[in-house]
Every structure is written in structure tokens, then in C-alpha cells.
């Protein structure tokens, strides 16, 4: 029997006792305790039987299916190529930020080849997940049999530089010139360019490249090309357009890789209903169950409904799907979030026994959870493991050390690591250093790193500005934040979700919630981009504390409009606004049930308080 589920305590020690079917013949102890209003891998809604689930049975585990609409696509320069204009401008110098479209993102034209815009965080970041997804989908190395040859790498880099040098909305001129100069298009080189554009988040340019190649008959589409198309459409035009494109893919090419790509893009915006549908559809089509698909579902349920994780793990066991490094990293993080540090350590031992070595993310997650519990000695022991990777030249270790030493308040150690980074700086190292100095309250040091970035790479993206902007937010330096935002507008930098989030927090920290909400509304009006879930939460929380039911309900409605449904946290803030306003909350349980959201212990207590009115 797969022993991953034995990593936690027996439930009966905690006053629980469940039994699986006779096929297991033993008590199932994968479930982690529910601790107050926090939980880890919780009791599943129903136990999976000893046999393999049929698609019909799996679909009955509280899953809601939706049919995908049928539509068509066209060139991205034609469909959605223009952002909707924002007629009324933000005050205080923020108006310039509303005038740029996502196709105007400034690439780091002077950046080194390996200076990808990937930021490692101590927790599992979207970037880490995205990179892992590309690996697991076989989109990183597809067709790379000749990629090791210097000539192919050189030509791919030349084409990449020609594409990112185009500042307008269309890259067709650069592609036409490439052909006029006597160059052709090799599949492996095309993949290299697309992947580089993906890592720069230049999804629109990557999509235009594929569309142009298809339209000019220079590339015969195979399943992986369709997967690239689907992925880029989802990231640049939204999930609905990706669903529509899915229906246009010939059935003979609508295979596992395409469906896994769609699944990942349903999970990224945390759309549980559609992710459930795609997962069930893959089962109905009898695709083999892969660790990639299971990891995506674990990642999804980690964010919205931890109770379902046990079902996924049991399904993996029944179909003999071995957990990957990402599987363990996710589960370790879940254990740490629930406060089950012993279970977290047992998982580390289990992965080692399975022959999977912990990586920087594993160690960083462990250290962060130790620090959150005040166990500095254990955190420093993990840091020594990361230092070993740092000595071997791991750039991920650099970033982890910067963050963790900052969390420990060791400015000397942060300075030591940053001094080494300065010898050969990379963008992600600089961002990590800005965050570390900000955490230590050394604003001038963070600003110095940002200036070094400007000197080294020239024009920067909104993600780089957001790192310093967040430092200003954390230290309530409104004037410096406004000045930095004006600098962004002057540089022609497109504003992404992270920047909008920092702007909203800037005004919340300054006590101007109404201004924060107006900025949030501007962000929501931008095409092809929606504000972060937490951006809504911070404004909604302020209104809830005031007992402002009207504005809290308004934000709740806006969140639903942009796809943030099926989560408990917005309901928690909404009910709190009613409690603080001493107002009755009629039909609240029915509203939650309509979104398939169920109360935990702390929320049940909130409902009881609201019932008094």
C-alpha cells in the first residue's frame, strides 16, 4: 500500500475514528486534524471504495460540471487587441497607468539571456507552479532533440530578440523581415522562442508568433502546438476563449496533453467547477491518470476545499500514481499551514525514502513554517541545508536565503548573500533582495537594488516596480509610492495585477479606503486582466470592519462577476459586515449552498452571532 497516507497521526488519538472499506482493511489516517478555523487535509465528503472509481462515481463527489461553449478564434491583434479605455482617470498622477494595453509590456531588451522574470518565494509561487506545469506537460523540451546545438540556440535567441524589440501591438513586421533576410523556421527553435516569451510573460507575442506561422503555412500543427495555442490563449485572452478554442481543435489532436493544458489553466484562476469538469472529462476519455493532473487538483483544493485532497490521494493510490516532488511540496505546505509540524517532518522522511530529494522549495517551506511557530533553531538547521545548495551555485538557494535571513532579522547575512549576487546579478535575485531589505526596514538598501536593476536592464516590467512599491506600502510611504507609480507611467510600463494590488494596499494603509476601492474598480475594468483575489479581500475587509453592508455586498458582487466564486473567505467578511452593522443576514446559508460553499467551525459561530438579529 502506498504509504504517503501514513504520514500523519491516527485520527482516533484526536477523538476521530473512521474506517475505509474492507478492501483497505485498516484505518485510514491521511486526514489531518481540523484546528479551529484552520485545517489541512480534512475528512473527505465520502470515502473512495477499494476499487478504482469510474468516471461517473468520481463525478458524484460534490463535483459540478459545465459544458464548454463553442466558438472560434482569430488573430490576437484583431480580437481583444485593444484595451477598453478608462474614461475617468485616477487622481494624484495615477491616470497614465490606465492608458497602456497588455501588448505594450516593455521587455527587458538589454537583459541577459538567462535573466528570466521568475521570482522564487519561500512559499510555492505561481512561477514555480507554471515552470513545473511546462515541464510536466512536456512543453519545455518537446522537439528539442537538436536544441543542444549552438546554431539552433543562437538563431532562436536572434528571433526572440527581434520579436521583443517590437514595441507595437503586432510582431508581423519582425517576422516578415526575418523571412526576407533568408531565415526559415525550425520547429525546435520556435519552441525555444515561445518558451522564452512565456517566461517573460509576453503571452500575446508568443500567440501572435504561432498564429502567423499557422496562417502562413510555415508550421504544421500537432497536438503540442495546439496545447501551446490553448495555453497562450488562456493566459492572454482568458479561460472562456481557451474553452472556445478547445472546441475548434480537431478531435484527432484533442489528446491528453491538450486536456492537461486546459486543466492547468482552469486551476490557475481557481475555477473549481471547470477544473472538476475537465478532470472528469479526462477520466471519461480514459486517459491514463497522471501525477500532473493529480497535482493540479491538489493545488486547487489546497486553495478552496482541503477536504477533497484525500479523495485525490486515494485515487492516486488506487491507480498506482506515484507522488512527485511537487506533490510532496504541496502536502508539506498544507501540513505546515495546519500547524502539524510532526506530520510535515514525516512527509519529508517519506519522500526521501521514496528516493525524492527535497529541493530549495521544500527547505524554504519547512523553514517558513518553523519560523511561523517560533522554532528558530529548527529554521536555522534548514537554512544550513539551503546554504549547501547555495555553495553549489543554486540561484534558487540565493533567493531563499535572502528571504529567510530577512525573516530572522539577520541583515548581515542578507548583505553577505546580496554581495555575492551583485557579482552576477539576475532579475529574480534583485527582486528577492528588494523584498528582503524591505522586510528588514532598510528602505534605502531596497532602493539601491532597484536602481541597480535599472542600470543593468534598462526598462523594467510592472513586476519589478511592484517589488519596491510593496516595500513602500509595508512602510506606509505614500509619497514615495506615488512617485514610483508616476515613474512607471513615464516609462510606458503596463500595470499588472501585482501593481494594482500594491496601489490598493497603499491607500488602505493611508486610511483612504474609498480611493483604494476606486483604484480596484479601475483595475477590474482593464481587459484581459482581473485584480487578485487578495486585493478584493483587503478592501472588503475594511468595509466589513466598519459594518458597511452596502459596500461589502457591492464588492462581493463584483468578485462573483470576475469569477471569484466558491470560496469561504468572502462569505466570512460579508457575514462580519452584517454582525458589525447589527443587521440581519437573511438567506445566508442558501447563498452559500448555491456556490457549493460550506461553513467551518468558526464560520458557524459567525452565523450564530448573526442569527441574533
Buried (B, 14 or more C-beta within 10 A) or exposed (E): EBEBBBBBBEBEEBEBEEEBEEEBEEEBBBBBBBBEBBBBBBBBBEBBBEEEBEBEBBBEBBBEEEEBEEEEBEBBBEEBBEBEEBEEBBEEBBBBBBBBBBBBBBBBEEBEEEBBBBBBBBBBBEBBBBBBBBEBBBBBEBBBEEBEEEEBBEBBBBBBBBBBEBEEBBBBEBBEEBEEEEBEBBBBBBBBBBBBBBBBBBBBBBBBBBBBBBEEEEBEBBBBBBBBBBBBBBBBBBBBBBBBBBEEBEEEBBBBBBBBBBBBBBBBBBBBBBBBBBBBBBBEEEBEBBBBBBBBBBBBBBEBBBBBBBBBBBBBBBEEBEBBBBBBBBBBBBBBBBBBBEBBBBBBEBBEEBEBEBBBBBBBBBBBBBBBEEBBEBBBBBBEBBBEBBEEEBBBBBBBBBBBBBBBEBBEBBBEBBEBBEEEBBBBBBBBBBBBBBBBBBBEBBBBBBEBBEEBBBBBBBBBBBBBBBBBBBBEBBEBBBEBBBBBBEBBBBBBBBBBBBBBBBBBBBEBBEBBBBBBBBBBBBBBBBBBBEBBBBBBBBBBBBBBBEBBBBBBEBBEEBBBBBBBBBBBBBBBBBBBBEEEBEEBEEBBEEBBBBBBEEBEEBBEEBEEE
